[in-house]
């Protein structure tokens, strides 16, 4: 009955303690309210069985009910309807630079490095509803897969489409991947601009030095988080293609230029992470998600619906009925 109703002035409920006192007073005074005439005999008088004297307490009950409704009305019951409006005050533009060289098919992460990355990156993208995100692919060269956009559907579809192919020149051009990412962000007006650069190898291709690309990132106020992907030691990696088009795998030593990745992150104000398995990779993206928070302004609107007015009308109605009965039907008995 009172679900969703709050009472603004709950102290008035203490007035309910007066009701038992009123009932005791009524019982104590009831005999004095009716005139008594003592007679030695009522023979000769006609005895009637009128119902009205027995119903006389209904007047007191009506008054108590009216008082109860007035007390509840004084407590000021009301319901509230809260509307929340969120507004992104300072958004973040993010570019994810993903290494798509053949070594990303290594199976030290399950089912392989590239697929493990795509799964974790998709969760990261879904967790950033208020930010714009873009994708850059790189191997021996680089290109923009998706410009920065707030349409997460487009970004997720593009992410699913990322795969190793022979169209991009082989190798790992970290400098190229970073420079292309910087180019996507340099004109951004966002409060914060970040690049998440992931690779599983060393810079062995491309015509842009990673250090030069890092200096460009600093010039445009872009922070770079770098991730080295791959287990420690040996990993089952592709090294040749069979006549049927499938890869032939063998165990290859994992080589990641951690010194370079550390330097890129340090110069730009970011952090370097090393992901040696699926869980570690997921933890890294969760950590970046915590480090780069978008400021959200939340505005709450509350509409109150006062419920005391009907209670007052009911109380007045009960008092009116009580007075009407007192001076009409029960006039001869009160």
C-alpha positions as CSV (number, residue, x, y, z in Angstrom):
1,X,0.0,0.0,0.0
2,X,2.8,2.4,0.9
3,X,5.3,1.1,-1.6
4,X,7.3,4.0,-3.1
5,X,5.8,6.5,-0.6
6,X,8.0,8.5,1.7
7,X,7.0,10.6,4.7
8,X,8.6,14.0,5.1
9,X,7.5,14.7,8.7
10,X,7.6,11.4,10.4
11,X,7.5,13.0,13.9
12,X,3.8,13.5,13.5
13,X,3.3,9.8,13.8
14,X,3.8,10.2,17.6
15,X,0.4,11.7,17.7
16,X,-1.0,8.2,17.2
17,X,-0.2,7.7,20.9
18,X,-3.1,9.9,21.7
19,X,-5.6,7.5,20.1
20,X,-5.5,4.9,22.9
21,X,-5.9,7.7,25.5
22,X,-8.9,9.0,23.6
23,X,-10.4,5.4,23.6
24,X,-9.9,5.1,27.4
25,X,-11.4,8.5,27.9
26,X,-14.4,7.5,25.8
27,X,-15.0,4.3,27.8
28,X,-14.6,6.1,31.1
29,X,-17.1,8.8,30.1
30,X,-19.5,6.6,28.2
31,X,-21.8,6.0,31.2
32,X,-22.0,9.7,32.0
33,X,-23.0,10.6,28.4
34,X,-26.4,8.9,28.9
35,X,-28.9,10.2,31.4
36,X,-30.1,7.6,33.9
37,X,-33.5,7.3,35.6
38,X,-33.9,4.8,38.4
39,X,-37.3,3.3,38.8
40,X,-38.6,0.5,41.1
41,X,-40.5,-1.1,38.3
42,X,-40.9,-0.7,34.5
43,X,-44.2,-2.5,34.4
44,X,-46.6,-0.6,32.3
45,X,-43.8,0.7,30.0
46,X,-43.4,-0.5,26.6
47,X,-39.8,-1.9,26.1
48,X,-38.4,-1.3,22.6
49,X,-35.4,-2.9,21.0
50,X,-34.1,0.2,19.1
51,X,-30.8,-0.3,17.2
52,X,-29.7,3.3,17.3
53,X,-28.4,3.3,20.9
54,X,-26.2,0.4,20.0
55,X,-24.8,2.2,17.0
56,X,-23.9,5.3,18.9
57,X,-20.2,4.4,19.2
58,X,-19.9,4.8,15.4
59,X,-19.7,8.6,16.0
60,X,-16.6,8.1,18.1
61,X,-15.1,5.7,15.6
62,X,-15.7,8.2,12.7
63,X,-13.9,10.9,14.7
64,X,-10.9,8.6,15.5
65,X,-10.7,7.7,11.8
66,X,-10.7,11.3,10.8
67,X,-8.0,12.1,13.3
68,X,-5.9,9.2,12.0
69,X,-6.1,10.5,8.4
70,X,-5.2,14.0,9.6
71,X,-2.1,12.6,11.4
72,X,-1.0,10.7,8.3
73,X,-1.6,13.9,6.2
74,X,0.5,15.9,8.6
75,X,3.4,13.4,8.1
76,X,3.2,14.5,4.5
77,X,3.3,11.4,2.4
78,X,4.7,11.8,-1.2
79,X,6.1,9.8,-4.0
80,X,9.1,10.8,-6.0
81,X,10.1,10.2,-9.6
82,X,13.8,10.6,-10.3
83,X,15.2,11.2,-13.7
84,X,18.9,11.0,-14.4
85,X,20.6,12.7,-17.3
86,X,24.3,12.0,-17.9
87,X,26.5,14.3,-20.0
88,X,30.0,13.6,-21.0
89,X,31.9,16.7,-20.1
90,X,35.4,15.6,-21.1
91,X,35.7,12.8,-23.6
92,X,38.7,10.7,-24.6
93,X,39.8,9.9,-28.1
94,X,41.6,6.5,-28.4
95,X,43.4,4.8,-31.2
96,X,44.3,1.1,-30.9
97,X,47.3,0.3,-33.1
98,X,47.3,-3.5,-33.7
99,X,50.2,-5.5,-35.0
100,X,48.9,-7.9,-37.7
101,X,52.1,-9.5,-38.7
102,X,52.3,-13.3,-39.2
103,X,53.8,-13.8,-35.7
104,X,50.5,-12.7,-34.3
105,X,49.2,-16.1,-35.2
106,X,51.5,-17.7,-32.6
107,X,49.6,-20.1,-30.3
108,X,51.1,-19.1,-26.9
109,X,47.8,-17.3,-26.3
110,X,44.6,-19.1,-27.1
111,X,43.5,-19.7,-29.8
112,X,46.3,-17.4,-31.0
113,X,47.6,-13.9,-30.2
114,X,45.5,-12.0,-32.7
115,X,42.2,-13.7,-31.8
116,X,42.9,-13.3,-28.0
117,X,43.6,-9.6,-28.6
118,X,40.4,-9.1,-30.6
119,X,38.3,-10.6,-27.8
120,X,39.8,-8.5,-25.1
121,X,39.8,-5.3,-27.2
122,X,36.1,-5.8,-28.0
123,X,35.3,-5.9,-24.2
124,X,37.5,-2.7,-23.8
125,X,35.6,-0.9,-26.6
126,X,32.2,-1.9,-25.1
127,X,33.4,-0.5,-21.7
128,X,34.0,3.0,-23.3
129,X,30.5,4.1,-24.4
130,X,31.3,7.8,-24.0
131,X,34.6,7.9,-25.9
132,X,35.6,7.9,-29.6
133,X,37.8,5.0,-30.8
134,X,39.7,4.3,-33.9
135,X,41.7,1.3,-35.2
136,X,45.1,1.2,-37.0
137,X,46.6,-2.0,-38.5
138,X,50.3,-2.3,-39.1
139,X,52.9,-4.9,-40.1
140,X,55.6,-3.9,-42.5
141,X,53.5,-0.8,-43.2
142,X,50.4,0.7,-41.6
143,X,47.0,2.1,-42.5
144,X,43.9,3.3,-40.8
145,X,41.3,0.5,-40.4
146,X,38.7,2.9,-38.8
147,X,39.0,6.6,-38.1
148,X,38.1,7.7,-34.6
149,X,34.3,7.5,-34.2
150,X,31.7,7.3,-31.5
151,X,29.8,4.5,-33.4
152,X,30.9,1.4,-31.4
153,X,29.1,-0.8,-33.9
154,X,31.4,0.3,-36.7
155,X,34.5,-0.1,-34.5
156,X,33.5,-3.6,-33.4
157,X,32.8,-4.8,-36.9
158,X,36.1,-3.5,-38.1
159,X,37.8,-5.2,-35.2
160,X,36.2,-8.5,-36.1
161,X,37.4,-8.1,-39.7
162,X,41.1,-7.7,-38.7
163,X,43.1,-10.8,-39.7
164,X,46.5,-11.7,-41.1
165,X,46.8,-11.1,-44.8
166,X,49.5,-11.0,-47.4
167,X,48.3,-7.6,-48.7
168,X,50.2,-5.7,-46.1
169,X,54.0,-5.9,-46.4
170,X,55.6,-8.3,-44.0
171,X,57.6,-7.3,-40.9
172,X,56.9,-5.1,-37.9
173,X,57.0,-1.4,-38.4
174,X,56.3,0.0,-34.9
175,X,57.3,3.5,-36.0
176,X,54.8,3.4,-38.9
177,X,52.0,2.1,-36.7
178,X,52.6,4.8,-34.1
179,X,53.0,7.6,-36.6
180,X,49.7,6.6,-38.4
181,X,48.0,6.6,-35.0
182,X,49.4,10.0,-34.1
183,X,48.1,11.3,-37.5
184,X,44.6,10.2,-36.6
185,X,44.7,12.1,-33.3
186,X,46.7,15.2,-34.0
187,X,43.7,17.3,-34.9
188,X,41.5,16.0,-32.1
189,X,39.9,18.5,-29.7
190,X,39.4,15.9,-27.0
191,X,40.4,16.5,-23.4
192,X,42.7,13.4,-23.5
193,X,44.2,11.6,-26.5
194,X,45.7,8.1,-26.1
195,X,47.2,5.4,-28.2
196,X,47.3,1.7,-27.2
197,X,50.1,0.2,-29.3
198,X,50.4,-3.5,-29.3
199,X,53.1,-5.6,-30.8
200,X,54.7,-9.0,-30.4
201,X,58.1,-8.3,-32.1
202,X,60.8,-5.8,-32.8
203,X,60.9,-2.9,-35.1
204,X,62.4,-4.3,-38.3
205,X,60.6,-2.5,-41.1
206,X,59.2,0.8,-42.2
207,X,60.8,4.2,-42.9
208,X,59.7,6.1,-39.7
209,X,61.9,5.7,-36.6
210,X,59.7,4.8,-33.5
211,X,61.6,7.5,-31.6
212,X,60.6,10.2,-34.1
213,X,57.0,8.9,-33.9
214,X,57.2,9.2,-30.1
215,X,58.3,12.8,-30.4
216,X,55.4,13.5,-32.7
217,X,53.0,12.1,-30.0
218,X,54.6,14.3,-27.4
219,X,54.2,17.4,-29.6
220,X,50.5,16.7,-30.0
221,X,49.9,15.8,-26.4
222,X,49.2,12.2,-27.0
223,X,49.8,9.5,-24.4
224,X,50.9,6.1,-25.6
225,X,50.3,2.8,-23.7
226,X,52.5,0.0,-25.1
227,X,51.8,-3.7,-24.8
228,X,54.3,-6.4,-25.6
229,X,52.4,-9.6,-26.4
230,X,53.9,-13.0,-26.1
231,X,55.0,-15.6,-23.6
232,X,58.5,-15.8,-22.1
233,X,60.8,-18.3,-23.9
234,X,59.5,-20.3,-26.9
235,X,56.2,-20.1,-28.7
236,X,54.5,-22.2,-31.4
237,X,54.6,-19.8,-34.3
238,X,54.1,-19.9,-38.1
239,X,57.2,-20.0,-40.2
240,X,56.1,-21.2,-43.7
241,X,53.0,-21.7,-45.8
242,X,52.0,-25.1,-47.0
243,X,50.8,-25.7,-50.6
244,X,47.2,-25.9,-49.4
245,X,47.6,-22.4,-47.9
246,X,47.8,-23.4,-44.3
247,X,50.6,-22.3,-42.0
248,X,53.3,-24.7,-40.8
249,X,54.2,-24.1,-37.2
250,X,57.4,-24.6,-35.2
251,X,58.6,-23.4,-31.8
252,X,60.3,-20.0,-32.1
253,X,61.9,-17.8,-29.5
254,X,59.7,-14.9,-28.5
255,X,61.6,-11.6,-29.2
256,X,60.0,-8.3,-28.0
257,X,61.8,-5.0,-28.0
258,X,60.8,-4.2,-24.5
259,X,63.4,-1.5,-24.2
260,X,61.9,0.4,-27.1
261,X,58.3,-0.1,-25.9
262,X,59.3,1.1,-22.4
263,X,60.9,4.2,-23.9
264,X,57.9,5.1,-26.1
265,X,55.6,4.8,-23.1
266,X,57.9,6.7,-20.8
267,X,58.5,9.6,-23.2
268,X,54.8,10.1,-23.9
269,X,53.6,9.7,-20.3
270,X,52.1,6.3,-20.7
271,X,52.9,2.8,-19.3
272,X,54.4,-0.3,-20.8
273,X,52.8,-3.7,-20.1
274,X,53.8,-7.2,-20.9
275,X,51.0,-9.7,-21.7
276,X,52.3,-13.3,-21.4
277,X,48.9,-15.1,-21.5
278,X,45.1,-14.4,-22.0
279,X,44.4,-13.4,-18.4
280,X,47.3,-11.0,-18.3
281,X,46.2,-9.4,-21.5
282,X,42.7,-8.9,-20.2
283,X,44.1,-7.5,-16.9
284,X,46.2,-5.0,-18.9
285,X,43.2,-3.6,-20.8
286,X,41.3,-3.4,-17.5
287,X,44.1,-1.5,-16.0
288,X,44.2,1.0,-18.9
289,X,40.5,1.3,-18.6
290,X,40.9,2.4,-15.0
291,X,43.8,4.8,-15.7
292,X,41.9,6.6,-18.4
293,X,38.6,7.7,-17.0
294,X,36.1,9.9,-18.8
295,X,34.6,12.6,-16.7
296,X,30.8,12.3,-16.6
297,X,28.4,15.0,-15.4
298,X,25.3,13.4,-13.9
299,X,22.2,15.6,-13.4
300,X,19.3,14.3,-11.4
301,X,15.8,15.7,-11.6
302,X,13.3,14.7,-8.9
303,X,9.5,15.3,-9.3
304,X,7.4,14.9,-6.1
305,X,3.8,14.0,-6.0
306,X,2.2,15.1,-2.7
307,X,-0.3,12.5,-1.3
308,X,-1.6,14.5,1.8
309,X,-4.4,16.3,0.0
310,X,-6.7,13.2,-0.5
311,X,-6.1,12.2,3.1
312,X,-7.3,15.7,4.3
313,X,-10.4,15.4,2.2
314,X,-11.2,12.0,3.6
315,X,-10.7,13.3,7.1
316,X,-13.0,16.3,6.5
317,X,-15.6,13.9,4.9
318,X,-15.5,11.7,8.0
319,X,-16.0,14.7,10.3
320,X,-18.8,15.9,8.2
321,X,-20.6,12.5,8.3
322,X,-20.0,12.4,12.1
323,X,-21.5,15.8,12.7
324,X,-24.4,15.1,10.3
325,X,-25.3,11.9,12.2
326,X,-24.8,13.6,15.6
327,X,-27.4,16.3,14.8
328,X,-29.8,14.1,12.9
329,X,-30.1,10.4,13.4
330,X,-28.5,10.3,16.9
331,X,-29.7,13.7,18.1
332,X,-32.0,12.1,20.7
333,X,-29.3,9.9,22.1
334,X,-26.2,12.1,22.4
